[in-house]
Amino acid sequence: MAPTAPSPPRKRKRLSPLTRQVLFYLACLVFAAYDLGQGMAGNLGPNPVSACLHDFGRYAFRFLLLSLAVTPLKRFAGVDLMLYRRPLGLAAFSYAALHVTFYVGVARHFDGHILWKDFTSRPFLTFGFLAFLILLVLALTSTRRAIRTLGRKWAPLHKTVYLAMVLASIHYSIAFKTWHVEPFIYAALAALLLITRLIKKPVRKQVV
């Protein structure tokens, strides 16, 4: 018998951009699942609600910083992660939503009287809530359909993410009664990322 010709190698199917975005977004939520699991197992100390509350807030800030770092990385370092900017932003919103939900529902049990007292006596809550509202609007208008519907209005609307970052920085910086250096490190990183928006990328001169 004549030897059979080897079959051509099969091409590996590459994941679509949308699939990669969804998988990346789900991977970003692993930290929330871990915290919730540790809390239910009793491994987050005497006050697991407070631990989750603060962790979710920090992760919201971290993912917001990462989403704002995507554009400068491409402009100044040539690292193209634009595909993951949207899931990073949605992850920031998701953690912010968990942060708010834990505070309003779990820590305060939806008690309107306590919540009103908190908001009228703790200014940092106002800054945080305004930042969350902006992230909520941006999350709701992050779909392709919303982009088509808003047209030219979409880009100016999504630039309000810079305002959300400023509000979140203020919220985190004044949330503690005692001195904490971490919020100011985050605020400095946020300021650095916002300043990069004002720097024009140098134009390379073509050699004739």
Secondary structure, DSSP 8 states (H G I E B T S, - for coil): ----------------HHHHHHHHHHHHTHHHHHHHHHHHTT-S-S-HHHHHHHHHHHHHHHHHHHHHHHHHIIIII----GGGHHHHHHHHHHHHHHHHHIIIIIISTT-HHHHHHHHHH-HHHHHHHHHHHHHHHHHHT-SHHHHHHHGGGHHHHHTTHHHHHHHHHHHHHTS-SS--SHHHHHHHHHHHHHHHTTS---------
